[in-house]
Amino acid sequence: MKRSAALLVLALAMCMGLSATAQRSKIVSAYNYLDYGELDKAKKAIDVGIKDEKAAGLPRSWYYRGLIYQDLHESKNPEFSALDLNALDVAYVSYLKCMELDVKGKHQSDIKKKLEVCAVLFAYRGAKQFNESNFVNALQSFESAMEINARPEFALIDTMSIYNAGITADRLGKTKNAIAYYNRLIDMNYGGSSIFSLLIKLHRIDSNDTERLAAIQKGRQAYPDDSNIIIEELKYYSDKEDRNKSIEILKVAIENDPDNVVLYYWLGTMHDQAGDFEQGEKVFGQALALAEPEYGQKKGAYKLARGTETEMSSKASLDKIHDNYFNILYNFGALYYNKGVAKLKSIEDIADNYVYKAEREKAETIMVKALPLLEKALELKPTDRSTITSLKDLYARTEDNVNWERMQEMLEN
């Protein structure tokens, strides 16, 4: 009995030894398969071989695993590239493990070159994932690229990946992460004024007024003439209902950039909110005088560009001025409309019918000035309900029944 038991134990030990040896031999087989381009077999062999404890303690095992999985990621053969969609991540982890175990430094030089390539591959993969709206994985890819470049052997600041990580974190609603990345870019003077605009917007969304104002002030100091930062400053003071400060800022901005339609629009809006009808009327008139010819020019340019390489950029340029032009028309019209409404309310208590009628006519004369502006606005945005509603009321006051019915039908549909 004892002899039989001893033989059994010996047999089991031999089998285990053979099994372990077989697993370790898989490491060599995996490399050979890799050498012949048989990546499917190489993957299968390395996955088995790396499970052996002794094999897993050897730097070369992880080096081979990194090579195989990197080739899987880069393979143009869909059968190979589909074997593991996270092959690049596996390759990266494998190289790091090899470096950890490689106390003699045998593979260090080769792995450094491989990691350089991995950083580029992560950046490319991140861009592809971002374009596919796969923002969670895109952020991970950009952060991996940054991590590799920041390693001591490279000591590189990967500004492009930091920028992409910031934009991606922003898209994901990871406000704190995005703010941290934007601040890093600002400290490195990378990305220009647009980074300030992105940072300020996040602080506005996050309701952090202290950081928001600090970013605005820093941005204005760095880019005093940038209209986007100026507008963010205006939004800040508008939120604080400090219209005088907003008007002051806008007047200085217009002196520096007298052809900027947006600045005139905002100044007209501030005067309107401050109840200064005369100044609002004047400034909206200036805004319209700039926007109208620019819209016509951009519209003509887009027609000429259709079917050419510049079609998309021309369309984007037209869309921008289209929205500005609409906002100016609508708010200029609203200035007259609201002034008339306010005057009508102010004469409600007049008892003398003669006086009341005369004052009512004055109020409606002001309101009617909104008609051509709102009609043009409706041409630009034919389904805008606020414009349709205002026009319906104006057509009723001018007894234009045909157009009144037309507006009514548009509201019902």
Residue pairs with C-beta under 8 A, 6 or more apart in sequence:
20 52
20 53
20 54
23 48
23 49
23 51
23 52
23 55
24 49
24 52
24 54
24 55
25 49
26 45
26 46
26 48
26 49
26 52
26 55
27 45
27 46
27 49
27 50
27 55
27 58
27 60
27 61
27 64
29 41
29 45
29 49
30 42
30 43
30 45
30 46
30 49
30 64
30 65
30 68
31 42
31 64
31 67
33 39
33 41
33 42
33 45
34 42
34 64
34 67
34 68
34 71
39 68
39 71
39 72
39 75
39 77
39 80
39 83
40 79
40 80
40 83
42 68
42 71
43 68
43 69
43 72
43 83
43 84
46 61
46 64
46 65
46 68
49 55
49 61
50 56
50 61
50 62
50 65
55 61
56 62
57 101
58 101
59 98
59 99
59 101
59 102
59 106
59 107
60 98
60 106
60 107
62 94
62 95
62 97
62 98
62 101
63 94
63 95
63 98
63 102
63 107
63 110
63 111
65 90
65 91
65 94
66 91
66 92
66 94
66 95
66 98
66 111
66 114
67 91
67 114
68 91
69 84
69 87
69 88
69 90
69 91
69 94
70 87
70 88
70 91
70 114
70 117
70 118
70 121
71 80
72 80
72 81
72 83
72 84
72 87
72 91
73 81
73 87
73 88
73 91
73 121
74 121
75 81
81 87
84 90
88 118
88 121
88 122
88 125
89 144
91 114
91 118
92 115
92 118
92 122
92 144
92 148
95 111
95 114
95 115
95 118
98 107
98 111
99 107
99 108
99 111
102 108
102 111
112 153
115 148
115 151
115 153
115 154
116 148
116 154
118 144
118 148
119 144
119 145
119 148
119 149
119 154
119 158
120 145
122 141
122 142
122 144
122 145
122 148
122 161
123 141
123 142
123 145
123 158
123 160
123 161
123 164
125 141
126 138
126 139
126 140
126 141
126 142
126 145
126 161
126 164
126 168
127 138
127 164
129 135
129 137
129 138
129 141
130 138
130 164
130 167
130 168
135 168
135 171
135 172
136 172
138 164
138 168
139 165
139 168
139 169
139 172
139 174
139 177
142 161
142 162
142 164
142 165
142 168
143 161
143 165
145 158
145 161
146 158
146 161
146 162
146 165
148 154
149 156
149 157
149 158
149 161
150 156
150 157
150 158
157 188
159 185
159 188
159 190
162 181
162 184
162 185
162 190
163 181
163 185
163 190
163 191
163 195
165 177
165 181
166 177
166 178
166 181
166 182
166 185
166 195
166 198
167 178
167 198
169 175
169 177
169 178
169 181
170 178
170 198
170 202
175 202
175 205
175 206
178 198
178 202
179 199
179 202
179 203
179 206
179 211
182 195
182 198
182 199
182 202
183 199
185 191
185 195
186 195
186 196
186 199
186 218
192 223
193 219
193 222
193 223
193 226
193 228
193 229
194 228
196 215
196 216
196 218
196 219
196 222
196 223
196 226
196 229
197 219
197 226
197 228
197 229
197 232
199 215
199 219
200 212
200 215
200 216
200 219
200 229
200 232
201 232
203 209
203 211
203 212
203 215
204 212
204 232
204 235
204 236
204 239
209 236
212 236
213 236
216 229
216 232
216 233
216 236
219 226
219 229
219 232
220 226
220 229
220 230
220 233
223 229
224 256
225 253
225 256
225 257
227 253
227 257
227 260
227 262
227 263
230 249
230 250
230 253
230 263
231 262
231 266
233 249
234 246
234 249
234 250
234 266
234 270
237 243
237 245
237 246
237 249
238 246
238 270
238 273
243 270
243 273
243 274
244 274
246 266
246 270
247 267
247 270
247 271
247 274
250 263
250 266
250 267
250 270
251 267
253 260
253 263
254 260
254 263
254 264
254 267
257 263
259 290
261 287
261 290
261 291
261 294
261 321
261 324
261 328
262 324
264 283
264 284
264 286
264 287
264 290
264 328
265 284
265 287
265 324
265 327
265 328
265 331
267 283
268 280
268 283
268 284
268 286
268 287
268 328
268 331
268 332
268 335
269 280
269 331
271 277
271 279
271 280
271 283
272 280
272 331
272 334
272 335
272 338
277 335
277 339
280 335
281 335
281 336
284 328
284 331
284 332
284 335
285 332
287 328
287 332
288 328
288 329
288 332
291 321
291 324
291 325
291 328
292 325
294 321
294 325
295 318
295 321
295 322
295 325
298 314
298 317
298 318
298 321
298 322
299 318
301 314
301 317
301 318
302 311
302 314
302 315
302 317
302 318
304 314
305 311
305 313
305 314
305 315
322 380
325 380
326 377
326 380
326 381
326 384
329 373
329 374
329 376
329 377
329 380
330 373
330 374
330 377
330 384
330 386
330 387
332 370
332 373
333 370
333 371
333 373
333 374
333 377
333 390
334 370
334 390
335 370
336 366
336 367
336 368
336 369
336 370
336 373
337 367
337 370
337 374
337 390
337 394
339 366
339 367
340 363
340 364
340 365
340 366
340 367
340 368
340 370
341 363
341 367
343 359
343 362
343 363
343 366
344 360
344 363
344 364
347 356
347 359
347 360
347 363
350 356
350 359
364 397
367 394
367 397
368 394
368 397
368 398
370 390
370 394
371 391
371 394
371 398
374 387
374 390
374 391
374 394
375 391
377 384
377 387
378 384
378 387
378 388
378 391
381 387
383 410
385 411
388 407
388 410
388 411
389 407
389 411
391 403
391 407
392 404
392 407
392 408
392 411
395 401
395 403
395 404
395 407
396 404
